[in-house]
Structure formats: C-alpha cells, structure tokens
C-alpha cells in the first residue's frame, strides 16, 4: 500500500521537476477561464495500477480538477477502454498531464507484466515475487503495481529481513569461519521475529545454511534438475525460493519443480511502460 505521505511527497517532487516555475506554455496561451475534459484511454490491453497516483498528479496541481470513473487497481482492460475522465481548468489539466501519464503508464506496465508471470504459473500455488531492483525513489509505486498484477512483494528494504547473498557468504568464508556457525552467531544477535533468507548457488551449500537457521533458501540460477534436488533436500524445513534469469518461457517449468516462491527482478527493472493516452474531448 502506498502511504499518503509517500504518495504526496513523490508526486509533488515529480510536478516540481516538470514545472519548477509553472507551465509557461499553458499560462501564455490558454485563457485562465478555459476548462477541459479529457479521457484516459488504453491504447493496448493491460492491467491497471496507479489510480491514486494518477489522481494525485491533478489534485496536487489544482484542487479544482476532478477525476471520475477511475477503474480499480488490478482491473484488466482492453485497447480503447476509458480508464478515467479528468475535468477542470484547462491550464491545470495540461500542466499535470505528463506527470500523471508517466506514473500510470509505468505502473500499468509493471502490473501487466506481473500478471503475465502470475498467469503462467496458475494452478501451481507458486508465488511470483518482486525484488529490490526498483527505480530509486519509486519503490513503493512499483511494488504496489506488482500487487495490482497479482504478484507478491519481497522484503521492502535492507532493514526488513536478513538476506545473505553470495557476496555475504564469500566474505564469511574468506574470514575462515564455518558457514553454519557464522550464520548462527550472527542471527543470534537479531530479534527472533526476523525472517532469514540465505542465497545458495550450489546444492552442497544447503545443509550448512539450514543448520545455520535459514527460514528461506534462495536457489539462485539452479538448473531444473538441481531445483528439484534442492527442494527434496529442504524437505519443508525452509521455504524454497528460485531466482535468477527467470523468463516467461521458463517460469512454468521452474514452478513445477516444487519451489514455493519465484522472485523475478524483471517485473520492475524490465517492464515496458504501457501505452496510455489522455485524449481531450473536442465538442
């Protein structure tokens, strides 16, 4: 969920970036009393996300602007659908247009891509999760879009959960410490409620990380055969998560190995902005 504080701070920053001294085009050319009505139109099929962000771009520009008929986040739509209608002072509508579209197109693109991954593993019970590979400053927006597409959120930040990756383990091993003992000692300093994810890239690491106290074992860039073997080794003692190079062509096969979570960085770092337009009504 995007908190009101994050919503306002992020959208205001974008509006100030785009019009630091106002919209001189609209101010110079448009009569102050002119009004405008415009429809948010889908130019391609997709899944909607970012309704509150879209509205905030207009309302923070001018509280006199109205946004009506907004479709719900998570709703699927087809090309040609009207997703919202904006009415208000023409200067304000055009000033906020690009910021509103930039956010919404980005979020709809992420939601749509996520839904494709979720649809690809339907019936397996596997969760599709995002990663921290998000646009700096836009993590809450992008992760909300993942939820809109039916996906799940991984840890939100470095402060939320322990996640020891290959570089962490390399430092531990280079210091001469036994991996299981080092993990136990480190985790003993944390609250008992802290979730612990340990990444491994070889089957022979699994026993040590289980002994060290992993709640989730992230099987990184494993072959399908090794994923199946890893799931058997875990035997339900930890959540089995797969990651690394996951694509729409491979995600179903990965899900069928028995893992419970598949994390996909592409949901946020490679999603294409969806084609939406704000079409002014000309009567």
N, C-alpha and C positions, 0 to 999 in steps of 0.2 A: 504494500500500500504506500502511495506517495503521500507523505505528510503535508499538511497545509503550509508549513514553514518552508519545506524543501521546494514545494510547488511554486510559491510566490518568489522565493529567492532566485531560483533558476530561471523562471520565465522573465522576471524583471531584468536579470543580467543580460538575457538574450535581446530583450527590447532595447535596452540601453546600448548594447553593442551595435544594433542595427540602425538606431535613430538617436545618436548621442545628443544632438541638438535639434531633434524633431525631424519630421518628414518634410523637407523643403519643397519637394515636388508637389505633394498634395496641398500644402499650405499656399503655395504660389498659384496653383492652377484651379483648385476646386473651391466653389463658393462655400462659405462657412455653414450655411444653412442646408446644403445639399445632403440628401440621405441616400443610402444604398441598401439593396438586398442582394445577397449572394448565397449560392448553394455550394456546399462541399460535395463534390461529385467524384465517385470512384471511376477511374479510367481503366481499371483492371480488377479482377476478383481478388479477395483477400479476407483478412480477419482484422477487425477494428481494435485499436487501442489508443489511449491518449485523449479521451473526451474531455477530461478535466483540464488537461494541458491546453488543448485547443481553445476551450472557453476562456481560460485564464489569460491567454495572449490578448484577446479582445477586451476583456473586462478590466485588465490592468492598464490597458491603453486608454479606455474610456468606459466608465460605468454605465453610460447611456446605450452601449451596444448590447443587443440581445442575441443569444444563441439558442435556437429552438430546434426541436426534432432530432436531437443528438442521439445516434444509435449507441447501444450499450457496448462497453468494452467486452471483447470476446465474441461479439456477433460476427457472423460470416456475411459477406456481401458479394455482389457481382458487379461487373462493369456497368456503369450507368446509374447505379443506385445513388440516391441523395442521402448523404450521411449526416448532414446538419444544415441549418439555414441561419445566416447571420444578417441582422438588420440593425442599422444605426447610422450615425453621422458618416458620410462617405469618407471624409478625411481619416477618421479613426479606423474604419474598416480596412482601408487600403494601407494604413500605417502598420497594422498588426498582421496583415495577410501573410507575409513571407515567414515570419517567426512561427505563426500558428501552423502553417503548412510544413515547415521544416521539422518541427517536433512530431507532428501527426504522421507525416509520411515515414519518418524514421521508425516510430513506434509501431505503426501498422506493418511495416516491412519485417520487423523482428517478430511480431505476433504471427504473421503469415508463415514465415519460415519455421517458427517453432511448431505451429500446427501441423506442418508437413511432416516434421520428425515424429510428433506425437501420433499422427495418423499411421505412420509407417510401422510403429510398434504396437498398434492396437491389439488388444487381446493377450498380450504377454505379461501385463502387470508391471512392466518396467517404467520407471520414472525417467523423463528427459529433463536434465538439469542444465542450467547455465553455468558460467564460470566468472572469474574476475576480469575477463578480457572485455572490458566495457570502455566506452568513451569517457575520459576523465571529466568529472563534473556531471555526468548524465547517468550514473549507475542506477539510481532509483527509478528513473524513467524507463531505462532499457530493461531492467529486471521486472518492472510492472508489465511491460509488453510481453515478456516471456510468460508470465502468469496468464495474460489475456489469451495467449496461444495455447494454453493447456499444459505448459511446462511447469517445472519446479525451480525454485531458487536454491543455489548452493549457499555456502557461507557468504555473508554480505561484505565482510571486510576481514583484514588480518586480525582484528580484535575479537571476532565472533567464535572462532573454533581453532583448534590446533590442526594444521595441515602440513605435515612434514613431507617435503618433496625430495627429488633426487639430490639436489644440492645440499639440503639439510643433512641427509643421510651421508653424503660424501664427506662433509665436514666432521661428522661424528666418527666415521670410520677412519678418517685420516688422523684423528687425535688418538687412535689406538683403543678406543672404547668398544666394548662388546655392545652390539646394537640393542639387544633386548634389555640389557642392564641400563644402558644410557637412556633409553626411552622410559623405562620405569622410574628412573631417578628424576628425569625432567617432568614427567606427568604428575609425580607426587607433589610437586610444587603448585599444582593447579587446583581449582575447585573441582569437586567430584562431579559436578554437573557439566563440565566442559567436554564437548564431543571431540574425539580424536580421530583424524583421518591420516593414514600413512600411505604414501605412494610407493609402489614397488614396480620394478621393470623386469624382474626375474622371478621365476617360481621359487627358487631357493631362498628368497628373502621372506617369504610368507610366514614361516614358522617363527622367525625371530620377532616380526612385528606383532604377531598375535600374542606371543609371550610378553612383549613389551606393553601391551594394553590397548591396541588399536580397536576402535569401535567400527571404523570403516576401513577397508583395504582397497585402495585405488589401484587397479591393474592397468598400468599405463602402456599403451602400444603393444599389447599382447596379441598374438595370433588367436584365431578362433579356437584351435585345439588347446592352447595354453590357457585361454579364458575358461574353457570347460574344466581343465585340470585345476585351475586356481579356485573355482567355485567349489569343487569337490574337497580341496584342501581346507577351505574355510569352514565348510560343513555347518553353516549358520552361526558360527562363533563371532562373526563380524559381517557387516553389510558389504557385499561385493559390488564395487563400482568400476565401470570400464570407462576409459578415456583415451584420447589420442587418435587423431586422424579419422574421426567418425564422419561419415558422409551419409546422405540419403540412400545411397546404393548399398551401404554396408550396415546401417543401423539395425535393420531387422535381424540379420544374421547374428549380430552381436547380442541383441536382446534374447535370442533363442539359446544362448549358451548358459543361461541361468543367472546372469547378473541381475541385480535389483535396481541399479541406477546407471544411467549413461550420461556423462557430462560432455557437453558439446560447446566448445568455445565459439564455433561458427555462428551460433544463434545471435550473438551480439557483435562479434568482430567482422562478420562477413555478410550480414543481412543487407539486401538491397532496399533502398527507400522505395516504398510503393508509390505508384503514380496516382496522385490525387490532385484535383484542381478546385479552385474557388471561382466559380463562374458567376459573374454579375448578371442579374436579370435586367434585360432591356425591354421596357414596356412600350 
